[in-house]
Amino acid sequence: MRADLVRRFGDYVLFRPPVRPGTWLLWFGPFALVLSAGAVLLARRRAASAEPAPLSADEQRRLDDLLQNENLRRDPDATSPHDGR
């Protein structure tokens, strides 16, 4: 009966299929998925922790001008967790 199942459906129906090129995906696929997911998570973590580029002198000057401007209009939709809204 077991030989008939293997002949009809292949080694994939066995609980412990033999390790050979046709069943490598069964044996090593889960490990490859875990390793690739870990590599993706590590790459995303490294990319997220990268320091932003410093402002150029022109950008810094424009930012200082904007911050010194008294006529800035508050955004009514902007909220802060500290203003009680």
Backbone as XML, in Angstrom:
<?xml version="1.0"?>
<chain id="A" units="angstrom">
  <residue number="1" name="MET">
    <atom name="N" x="0.822" y="-1.183" z="0.000"/>
    <atom name="CA" x="0.000" y="0.000" z="0.000"/>
    <atom name="C" x="0.878" y="1.263" z="0.000"/>
  </residue>
  <residue number="2" name="ARG">
    <atom name="N" x="1.913" y="1.266" z="0.829"/>
    <atom name="CA" x="2.809" y="2.421" z="0.890"/>
    <atom name="C" x="3.535" y="2.615" z="-0.442"/>
  </residue>
  <residue number="3" name="ALA">
    <atom name="N" x="3.990" y="1.544" z="-1.004"/>
    <atom name="CA" x="4.687" y="1.625" z="-2.287"/>
    <atom name="C" x="3.749" y="2.139" z="-3.380"/>
  </residue>
  <residue number="4" name="ASP">
    <atom name="N" x="2.483" y="1.766" z="-3.297"/>
    <atom name="CA" x="1.516" y="2.258" z="-4.283"/>
    <atom name="C" x="1.306" y="3.763" z="-4.136"/>
  </residue>
  <residue number="5" name="LEU">
    <atom name="N" x="1.220" y="4.248" z="-2.905"/>
    <atom name="CA" x="1.049" y="5.682" z="-2.674"/>
    <atom name="C" x="2.257" y="6.464" z="-3.176"/>
  </residue>
  <residue number="6" name="VAL">
    <atom name="N" x="3.455" y="5.948" z="-2.878"/>
    <atom name="CA" x="4.671" y="6.624" z="-3.323"/>
    <atom name="C" x="4.754" y="6.599" z="-4.840"/>
  </residue>
  <residue number="7" name="ARG">
    <atom name="N" x="4.404" y="5.490" z="-5.458"/>
    <atom name="CA" x="4.449" y="5.402" z="-6.908"/>
    <atom name="C" x="3.436" y="6.354" z="-7.549"/>
  </residue>
  <residue number="8" name="ARG">
    <atom name="N" x="2.271" y="6.470" z="-6.925"/>
    <atom name="CA" x="1.220" y="7.297" z="-7.508"/>
    <atom name="C" x="1.424" y="8.790" z="-7.250"/>
  </residue>
  <residue number="9" name="PHE">
    <atom name="N" x="1.828" y="9.165" z="-6.017"/>
    <atom name="CA" x="1.909" y="10.576" z="-5.652"/>
    <atom name="C" x="3.325" y="11.077" z="-5.421"/>
  </residue>
  <residue number="10" name="GLY">
    <atom name="N" x="4.284" y="10.208" z="-5.359"/>
    <atom name="CA" x="5.667" y="10.603" z="-5.140"/>
    <atom name="C" x="6.021" y="10.595" z="-3.664"/>
  </residue>
  <residue number="11" name="ASP">
    <atom name="N" x="7.265" y="10.985" z="-3.367"/>
    <atom name="CA" x="7.761" y="10.946" z="-1.991"/>
    <atom name="C" x="7.099" y="11.995" z="-1.092"/>
  </residue>
  <residue number="12" name="TYR">
    <atom name="N" x="6.338" y="12.904" z="-1.677"/>
    <atom name="CA" x="5.738" y="13.988" z="-0.903"/>
    <atom name="C" x="4.659" y="13.494" z="0.060"/>
  </residue>
  <residue number="13" name="VAL">
    <atom name="N" x="4.121" y="12.298" z="-0.133"/>
    <atom name="CA" x="3.070" y="11.791" z="0.747"/>
    <atom name="C" x="3.643" y="11.134" z="1.997"/>
  </residue>
  <residue number="14" name="LEU">
    <atom name="N" x="4.934" y="10.928" z="2.065"/>
    <atom name="CA" x="5.542" y="10.280" z="3.221"/>
    <atom name="C" x="5.812" y="11.290" z="4.325"/>
  </residue>
  <residue number="15" name="PHE">
    <atom name="N" x="5.746" y="10.845" z="5.565"/>
    <atom name="CA" x="6.068" y="11.720" z="6.691"/>
    <atom name="C" x="7.559" y="12.019" z="6.749"/>
  </residue>
  <residue number="16" name="ARG">
    <atom name="N" x="8.375" y="11.087" z="6.342"/>
    <atom name="CA" x="9.822" y="11.273" z="6.287"/>
    <atom name="C" x="10.311" y="10.863" z="4.903"/>
  </residue>
  <residue number="17" name="PRO">
    <atom name="N" x="10.169" y="11.763" z="3.931"/>
    <atom name="CA" x="10.635" y="11.411" z="2.586"/>
    <atom name="C" x="12.158" y="11.336" z="2.566"/>
  </residue>
  <residue number="18" name="PRO">
    <atom name="N" x="12.717" y="10.535" z="1.674"/>
    <atom name="CA" x="14.177" y="10.436" z="1.591"/>
    <atom name="C" x="14.767" y="11.754" z="1.083"/>
  </residue>
  <residue number="19" name="VAL">
    <atom name="N" x="15.979" y="12.041" z="1.519"/>
    <atom name="CA" x="16.656" y="13.262" z="1.072"/>
    <atom name="C" x="17.322" y="12.959" z="-0.266"/>
  </residue>
  <residue number="20" name="ARG">
    <atom name="N" x="16.776" y="13.537" z="-1.311"/>
    <atom name="CA" x="17.335" y="13.437" z="-2.646"/>
    <atom name="C" x="16.918" y="14.694" z="-3.408"/>
  </residue>
  <residue number="21" name="PRO">
    <atom name="N" x="17.480" y="14.936" z="-4.562"/>
    <atom name="CA" x="17.215" y="16.215" z="-5.260"/>
    <atom name="C" x="15.731" y="16.528" z="-5.453"/>
  </residue>
  <residue number="22" name="GLY">
    <atom name="N" x="14.896" y="15.546" z="-5.615"/>
    <atom name="CA" x="13.469" y="15.790" z="-5.808"/>
    <atom name="C" x="12.749" y="16.247" z="-4.555"/>
  </residue>
  <residue number="23" name="THR">
    <atom name="N" x="13.336" y="16.010" z="-3.382"/>
    <atom name="CA" x="12.676" y="16.387" z="-2.131"/>
    <atom name="C" x="13.459" y="17.441" z="-1.349"/>
  </residue>
  <residue number="24" name="TRP">
    <atom name="N" x="14.425" y="18.082" z="-1.966"/>
    <atom name="CA" x="15.198" y="19.111" z="-1.265"/>
    <atom name="C" x="14.312" y="20.266" z="-0.813"/>
  </residue>
  <residue number="25" name="LEU">
    <atom name="N" x="13.324" y="20.602" z="-1.617"/>
    <atom name="CA" x="12.435" y="21.689" z="-1.245"/>
    <atom name="C" x="11.677" y="21.350" z="0.042"/>
  </residue>
  <residue number="26" name="LEU">
    <atom name="N" x="11.262" y="20.106" z="0.178"/>
    <atom name="CA" x="10.579" y="19.688" z="1.406"/>
    <atom name="C" x="11.503" y="19.777" z="2.623"/>
  </residue>
  <residue number="27" name="TRP">
    <atom name="N" x="12.742" y="19.366" z="2.456"/>
    <atom name="CA" x="13.668" y="19.332" z="3.582"/>
    <atom name="C" x="14.261" y="20.699" z="3.916"/>
  </residue>
  <residue number="28" name="PHE">
    <atom name="N" x="14.631" y="21.449" z="2.903"/>
    <atom name="CA" x="15.381" y="22.682" z="3.144"/>
    <atom name="C" x="14.577" y="23.952" z="2.866"/>
  </residue>
  <residue number="29" name="GLY">
    <atom name="N" x="13.385" y="23.818" z="2.287"/>
    <atom name="CA" x="12.552" y="24.974" z="1.992"/>
    <atom name="C" x="12.182" y="25.803" z="3.219"/>
  </residue>
  <residue number="30" name="PRO">
    <atom name="N" x="11.707" y="25.176" z="4.306"/>
    <atom name="CA" x="11.363" y="25.962" z="5.496"/>
    <atom name="C" x="12.566" y="26.719" z="6.071"/>
  </residue>
  <residue number="31" name="PHE">
    <atom name="N" x="13.728" y="26.111" z="6.079"/>
    <atom name="CA" x="14.923" y="26.790" z="6.585"/>
    <atom name="C" x="15.300" y="27.964" z="5.680"/>
  </residue>
  <residue number="32" name="ALA">
    <atom name="N" x="15.158" y="27.775" z="4.376"/>
    <atom name="CA" x="15.454" y="28.858" z="3.439"/>
    <atom name="C" x="14.488" y="30.019" z="3.630"/>
  </residue>
  <residue number="33" name="LEU">
    <atom name="N" x="13.212" y="29.721" z="3.878"/>
    <atom name="CA" x="12.235" y="30.777" z="4.122"/>
    <atom name="C" x="12.557" y="31.558" z="5.394"/>
  </residue>
  <residue number="34" name="VAL">
    <atom name="N" x="12.908" y="30.858" z="6.455"/>
    <atom name="CA" x="13.234" y="31.532" z="7.715"/>
    <atom name="C" x="14.482" y="32.384" z="7.554"/>
  </residue>
  <residue number="35" name="LEU">
    <atom name="N" x="15.496" y="31.853" z="6.891"/>
    <atom name="CA" x="16.723" y="32.623" z="6.684"/>
    <atom name="C" x="16.489" y="33.845" z="5.802"/>
  </residue>
  <residue number="36" name="SER">
    <atom name="N" x="15.692" y="33.693" z="4.737"/>
    <atom name="CA" x="15.433" y="34.841" z="3.870"/>
    <atom name="C" x="14.578" y="35.886" z="4.577"/>
  </residue>
  <residue number="37" name="ALA">
    <atom name="N" x="13.624" y="35.468" z="5.389"/>
    <atom name="CA" x="12.822" y="36.433" z="6.154"/>
    <atom name="C" x="13.704" y="37.179" z="7.156"/>
  </residue>
  <residue number="38" name="GLY">
    <atom name="N" x="14.620" y="36.470" z="7.800"/>
    <atom name="CA" x="15.553" y="37.127" z="8.720"/>
    <atom name="C" x="16.452" y="38.114" z="8.005"/>
  </residue>
  <residue number="39" name="ALA">
    <atom name="N" x="16.903" y="37.768" z="6.811"/>
    <atom name="CA" x="17.752" y="38.680" z="6.046"/>
    <atom name="C" x="16.984" y="39.934" z="5.638"/>
  </residue>
  <residue number="40" name="VAL">
    <atom name="N" x="15.729" y="39.766" z="5.248"/>
    <atom name="CA" x="14.904" y="40.925" z="4.876"/>
    <atom name="C" x="14.676" y="41.820" z="6.091"/>
  </residue>
  <residue number="41" name="LEU">
    <atom name="N" x="14.358" y="41.226" z="7.232"/>
    <atom name="CA" x="14.145" y="42.025" z="8.444"/>
    <atom name="C" x="15.418" y="42.754" z="8.856"/>
  </residue>
  <residue number="42" name="LEU">
    <atom name="N" x="16.545" y="42.099" z="8.760"/>
    <atom name="CA" x="17.820" y="42.730" z="9.103"/>
    <atom name="C" x="18.132" y="43.874" z="8.146"/>
  </residue>
  <residue number="43" name="ALA">
    <atom name="N" x="17.895" y="43.684" z="6.865"/>
    <atom name="CA" x="18.151" y="44.740" z="5.887"/>
    <atom name="C" x="17.236" y="45.938" z="6.123"/>
  </residue>
  <residue number="44" name="ARG">
    <atom name="N" x="15.967" y="45.682" z="6.438"/>
    <atom name="CA" x="15.044" y="46.789" z="6.704"/>
    <atom name="C" x="15.428" y="47.529" z="7.978"/>
  </residue>
  <residue number="45" name="ARG">
    <atom name="N" x="15.900" y="46.807" z="8.971"/>
    <atom name="CA" x="16.302" y="47.448" z="10.229"/>
    <atom name="C" x="17.529" y="48.334" z="10.011"/>
  </residue>
  <residue number="46" name="ARG">
    <atom name="N" x="18.473" y="47.849" z="9.233"/>
    <atom name="CA" x="19.668" y="48.651" z="8.949"/>
    <atom name="C" x="19.322" y="49.887" z="8.129"/>
  </residue>
  <residue number="47" name="ALA">
    <atom name="N" x="18.399" y="49.743" z="7.185"/>
    <atom name="CA" x="18.002" y="50.884" z="6.353"/>
    <atom name="C" x="17.246" y="51.917" z="7.181"/>
  </residue>
  <residue number="48" name="ALA">
    <atom name="N" x="16.459" y="51.467" z="8.144"/>
    <atom name="CA" x="15.678" y="52.390" z="8.962"/>
    <atom name="C" x="16.560" y="53.139" z="9.956"/>
  </residue>
  <residue number="49" name="SER">
    <atom name="N" x="17.651" y="52.543" z="10.370"/>
    <atom name="CA" x="18.496" y="53.184" z="11.377"/>
    <atom name="C" x="19.564" y="54.085" z="10.752"/>
  </residue>
  <residue number="50" name="ALA">
    <atom name="N" x="19.546" y="54.224" z="9.442"/>
    <atom name="CA" x="20.532" y="55.071" z="8.778"/>
    <atom name="C" x="20.274" y="56.535" z="9.139"/>
  </residue>
  <residue number="51" name="GLU">
    <atom name="N" x="21.324" y="57.274" z="9.363"/>
    <atom name="CA" x="21.216" y="58.688" z="9.714"/>
    <atom name="C" x="20.805" y="59.497" z="8.493"/>
  </residue>
  <residue number="52" name="PRO">
    <atom name="N" x="19.904" y="60.462" z="8.683"/>
    <atom name="CA" x="19.566" y="61.311" z="7.545"/>
    <atom name="C" x="20.735" y="62.222" z="7.192"/>
  </residue>
  <residue number="53" name="ALA">
    <atom name="N" x="20.776" y="62.622" z="5.950"/>
    <atom name="CA" x="21.857" y="63.497" z="5.494"/>
    <atom name="C" x="21.711" y="64.868" z="6.165"/>
  </residue>
  <residue number="54" name="PRO">
    <atom name="N" x="22.810" y="65.490" z="6.563"/>
    <atom name="CA" x="22.714" y="66.813" z="7.191"/>
    <atom name="C" x="22.239" y="67.849" z="6.175"/>
  </residue>
  <residue number="55" name="LEU">
    <atom name="N" x="21.644" y="68.922" z="6.704"/>
    <atom name="CA" x="21.161" y="69.984" z="5.826"/>
    <atom name="C" x="22.325" y="70.737" z="5.223"/>
  </residue>
  <residue number="56" name="SER">
    <atom name="N" x="22.138" y="71.184" z="3.996"/>
    <atom name="CA" x="23.159" y="72.022" z="3.367"/>
    <atom name="C" x="23.060" y="73.419" z="3.996"/>
  </residue>
  <residue number="57" name="ALA">
    <atom name="N" x="24.039" y="74.253" z="3.721"/>
    <atom name="CA" x="24.044" y="75.601" z="4.297"/>
    <atom name="C" x="22.823" y="76.383" z="3.824"/>
  </residue>
  <residue number="58" name="ASP">
    <atom name="N" x="22.452" y="76.228" z="2.552"/>
    <atom name="CA" x="21.279" y="76.928" z="2.018"/>
    <atom name="C" x="20.001" y="76.438" z="2.695"/>
  </residue>
  <residue number="59" name="GLU">
    <atom name="N" x="19.873" y="75.120" z="2.872"/>
    <atom name="CA" x="18.691" y="74.565" z="3.534"/>
    <atom name="C" x="18.619" y="75.018" z="4.991"/>
  </residue>
  <residue number="60" name="GLN">
    <atom name="N" x="19.728" y="75.048" z="5.666"/>
    <atom name="CA" x="19.754" y="75.490" z="7.062"/>
    <atom name="C" x="19.348" y="76.961" z="7.162"/>
  </residue>
  <residue number="61" name="ARG">
    <atom name="N" x="19.821" y="77.776" z="6.246"/>
    <atom name="CA" x="19.478" y="79.197" z="6.252"/>
    <atom name="C" x="17.972" y="79.387" z="6.011"/>
  </residue>
  <residue number="62" name="ARG">
    <atom name="N" x="17.408" y="78.632" z="5.061"/>
    <atom name="CA" x="15.972" y="78.721" z="4.803"/>
    <atom name="C" x="15.155" y="78.258" z="5.997"/>
  </residue>
  <residue number="63" name="LEU">
    <atom name="N" x="15.605" y="77.203" z="6.672"/>
    <atom name="CA" x="14.920" y="76.715" z="7.861"/>
    <atom name="C" x="14.956" y="77.751" z="8.968"/>
  </residue>
  <residue number="64" name="ASP">
    <atom name="N" x="16.118" y="78.363" z="9.184"/>
    <atom name="CA" x="16.222" y="79.404" z="10.203"/>
    <atom name="C" x="15.302" y="80.579" z="9.887"/>
  </residue>
  <residue number="65" name="ASP">
    <atom name="N" x="15.204" y="80.947" z="8.624"/>
    <atom name="CA" x="14.306" y="82.037" z="8.225"/>
    <atom name="C" x="12.853" y="81.681" z="8.518"/>
  </residue>
  <residue number="66" name="LEU">
    <atom name="N" x="12.483" y="80.456" z="8.209"/>
    <atom name="CA" x="11.104" y="80.035" z="8.465"/>
    <atom name="C" x="10.790" y="80.009" z="9.954"/>
  </residue>
  <residue number="67" name="LEU">
    <atom name="N" x="11.747" y="79.553" z="10.758"/>
    <atom name="CA" x="11.509" y="79.476" z="12.197"/>
    <atom name="C" x="11.470" y="80.852" z="12.849"/>
  </residue>
  <residue number="68" name="GLN">
    <atom name="N" x="12.158" y="81.809" z="12.287"/>
    <atom name="CA" x="12.170" y="83.165" z="12.829"/>
    <atom name="C" x="10.931" y="83.956" z="12.416"/>
  </residue>
  <residue number="69" name="ASN">
    <atom name="N" x="10.230" y="83.505" z="11.405"/>
    <atom name="CA" x="9.069" y="84.210" z="10.894"/>
    <atom name="C" x="7.946" y="84.147" z="11.920"/>
  </residue>
  <residue number="70" name="GLU">
    <atom name="N" x="7.425" y="85.312" z="12.333"/>
    <atom name="CA" x="6.360" y="85.391" z="13.327"/>
    <atom name="C" x="4.995" y="85.181" z="12.700"/>
  </residue>
  <residue number="71" name="ASN">
    <atom name="N" x="4.897" y="85.251" z="11.401"/>
    <atom name="CA" x="3.609" y="85.183" z="10.723"/>
    <atom name="C" x="3.237" y="83.761" z="10.301"/>
  </residue>
  <residue number="72" name="LEU">
    <atom name="N" x="3.811" y="82.776" z="10.947"/>
    <atom name="CA" x="3.473" y="81.396" z="10.612"/>
    <atom name="C" x="2.051" y="81.102" z="11.062"/>
  </residue>
  <residue number="73" name="ARG">
    <atom name="N" x="1.328" y="80.419" z="10.231"/>
    <atom name="CA" x="-0.052" y="80.079" z="10.527"/>
    <atom name="C" x="-0.083" y="78.669" z="11.102"/>
  </residue>
  <residue number="74" name="ARG">
    <atom name="N" x="-0.742" y="78.481" z="12.241"/>
    <atom name="CA" x="-0.858" y="77.142" z="12.824"/>
    <atom name="C" x="-1.771" y="76.276" z="11.983"/>
  </residue>
  <residue number="75" name="ASP">
    <atom name="N" x="-1.429" y="75.026" z="11.864"/>
    <atom name="CA" x="-2.254" y="74.078" z="11.145"/>
    <atom name="C" x="-3.374" y="73.629" z="12.080"/>
  </residue>
  <residue number="76" name="PRO">
    <atom name="N" x="-4.636" y="73.876" z="11.739"/>
    <atom name="CA" x="-5.722" y="73.506" z="12.662"/>
    <atom name="C" x="-5.888" y="71.994" z="12.800"/>
  </residue>
  <residue number="77" name="ASP">
    <atom name="N" x="-5.401" y="71.238" z="11.840"/>
    <atom name="CA" x="-5.537" y="69.786" z="11.910"/>
    <atom name="C" x="-4.395" y="69.120" z="12.668"/>
  </residue>
  <residue number="78" name="ALA">
    <atom name="N" x="-3.339" y="69.875" z="12.931"/>
    <atom name="CA" x="-2.197" y="69.304" z="13.640"/>
    <atom name="C" x="-2.523" y="69.219" z="15.118"/>
  </residue>
  <residue number="79" name="THR">
    <atom name="N" x="-2.280" y="68.063" z="15.672"/>
    <atom name="CA" x="-2.524" y="67.872" z="17.109"/>
    <atom name="C" x="-1.283" y="67.302" z="17.734"/>
  </residue>
  <residue number="80" name="SER">
    <atom name="N" x="-1.234" y="67.457" z="19.029"/>
    <atom name="CA" x="-0.129" y="66.907" z="19.790"/>
    <atom name="C" x="-0.724" y="66.062" z="20.903"/>
  </residue>
  <residue number="81" name="PRO">
    <atom name="N" x="-0.052" y="65.006" z="21.313"/>
    <atom name="CA" x="-0.603" y="64.205" z="22.420"/>
    <atom name="C" x="-0.572" y="64.984" z="23.740"/>
  </residue>
  <residue number="82" name="HIS">
    <atom name="N" x="0.115" y="66.118" z="23.762"/>
    <atom name="CA" x="0.258" y="66.875" z="25.000"/>
    <atom name="C" x="-0.697" y="68.062" z="25.088"/>
  </residue>
  <residue number="83" name="ASP">
    <atom name="N" x="-1.482" y="68.363" z="24.032"/>
    <atom name="CA" x="-2.336" y="69.539" z="24.106"/>
    <atom name="C" x="-3.748" y="69.224" z="24.543"/>
  </residue>
  <residue number="84" name="GLY">
    <atom name="N" x="-4.025" y="67.960" z="24.896"/>
    <atom name="CA" x="-5.311" y="67.604" z="25.473"/>
    <atom name="C" x="-6.431" y="67.381" z="24.468"/>
  </residue>
  <residue number="85" name="ARG">
    <atom name="N" x="-6.146" y="67.387" z="23.200"/>
    <atom name="CA" x="-7.207" y="67.158" z="22.208"/>
    <atom name="C" x="-7.313" y="65.717" z="21.857"/>
  </residue>
</chain>
